[in-house]
Amino acid sequence: MATITETRRTGGMGCVFWIILIALGAVMLLGTIEVPDVGPVETGNHATDRHGSEAELVREEISAGGGNHYRCDGGKEYITKYLGNGKWALMVVKDGVEKTSFITDQSYLTGRLENENCSNGWSHP
C-alpha cells in the first residue's frame, strides 16, 4: 500500500524580508524631507536620476535650514541656500513635491528667479 506524504516548505519569512526591504527602498527614493518654514516636501527620483549625489546634498542642506524661499509664477517655489565658493543649492518645489534639486551658480539662479517672476517669501541668515 502506498503512503502519501505531504511536504511543506517553511521559510515564509524570507518573502516578508524581501517585501520589507523593497518597501524601505521605495521610502528612501520617494521619501519626504522637512523644509523649515515650508513643511514636508515629497522627494522623487528625478533629482537623483538627473543630478545624482548633488541632489542628496541639496536636500540635506535645504532641510538643515538657513536658506531663502521664493514664490514663483505657476505655483513653483524655489528654495535656495548659499554653499560657498560661488555655489548655490537649488530645490524647485510645486504643490509640496520636489521637481528637481541641484547645485548651480549665482548667474543661473538669478536668471531663473527673474524668468519665473519669483518674489522672496522668506530668508534666514
C-alpha positions in Angstrom: 0.0 0.0 0.0 1.4 3.4 -1.0 1.7 6.1 1.6 1.1 9.7 0.7 3.3 12.2 2.5 2.9 15.9 2.4 6.0 18.0 2.1 5.6 21.5 3.4 8.1 24.3 2.8 8.8 26.6 5.7 10.6 29.8 5.4 7.7 32.2 4.6 9.6 34.8 6.5 12.0 35.1 3.5 9.2 36.6 1.4 8.4 39.0 4.2 12.0 40.1 4.4 12.1 40.9 0.7 8.8 42.8 0.9 10.1 44.9 3.8 13.4 45.5 2.0 11.7 46.7 -1.2 9.3 49.0 0.8 12.3 50.6 2.6 14.0 51.2 -0.7 10.9 52.9 -2.1 10.6 55.1 1.0 14.2 56.2 0.6 13.6 57.0 -3.1 10.2 58.5 -2.7 10.6 59.9 0.8 9.7 63.2 2.5 12.0 65.8 3.9 11.1 68.6 6.3 12.0 72.0 5.0 12.0 74.7 7.7 9.1 77.2 7.3 7.8 75.3 4.2 6.8 71.9 5.8 7.1 68.4 4.4 8.3 68.1 0.8 7.9 64.8 -1.0 11.1 63.9 -2.8 11.1 62.0 -6.1 13.7 60.2 -8.2 14.0 62.8 -11.0 16.6 64.9 -9.0 18.7 61.9 -8.1 18.4 60.3 -11.5 19.5 63.5 -13.2 21.8 65.1 -10.7 23.0 62.2 -8.5 24.7 63.0 -5.2 24.3 66.7 -5.8 20.5 66.2 -5.3 21.1 64.4 -2.0 23.5 67.2 -0.8 20.9 69.9 -1.7 18.2 68.0 0.2 20.4 67.8 3.3 21.4 71.5 3.1 17.9 72.7 2.5 16.4 70.6 5.3 19.1 71.9 7.7 17.7 75.5 7.2 19.4 78.8 6.6 18.2 79.4 3.1 15.9 81.6 1.0 12.4 80.9 -0.2 10.9 82.3 -3.4 7.3 82.0 -4.6 7.1 82.0 -8.4 4.6 82.0 -11.3 2.7 78.8 -11.9 2.8 77.8 -8.2 6.5 76.9 -8.2 8.7 77.5 -5.2 12.4 78.0 -5.3 14.3 77.2 -2.2 18.0 78.2 -2.2 21.0 78.2 0.0 24.5 79.5 -0.5 27.0 76.8 -0.1 30.2 78.8 -0.6 32.7 79.1 -3.4 30.1 80.7 -5.6 27.8 77.7 -5.5 24.1 77.6 -4.6 21.8 74.7 -3.6 18.5 75.0 -5.5 15.4 73.0 -4.9 12.3 73.5 -7.1 9.0 72.5 -5.4 5.4 72.6 -6.7 2.4 71.6 -4.6 4.7 70.1 -1.9 6.5 67.9 -4.3 10.2 68.3 -5.3 10.5 68.8 -9.0 14.3 68.9 -9.0 17.3 69.7 -6.8 20.8 70.6 -7.9 23.8 72.8 -7.4 24.2 75.9 -9.5 25.9 79.3 -9.7 24.6 82.9 -9.0 24.0 83.9 -12.6 21.9 80.8 -13.4 19.9 81.3 -10.2 19.3 85.0 -10.8 18.2 84.3 -14.3 15.7 81.6 -13.2 14.3 83.8 -10.4 13.7 86.7 -12.9 12.3 84.4 -15.7 9.9 82.7 -13.3 8.8 86.1 -11.8 9.7 85.0 -8.3 9.3 87.0 -5.1 11.1 86.4 -1.8 8.9 84.6 0.7 11.5 84.5 3.5 15.1 84.2 4.1 17.2 83.0 7.0 20.7 84.2 7.9 
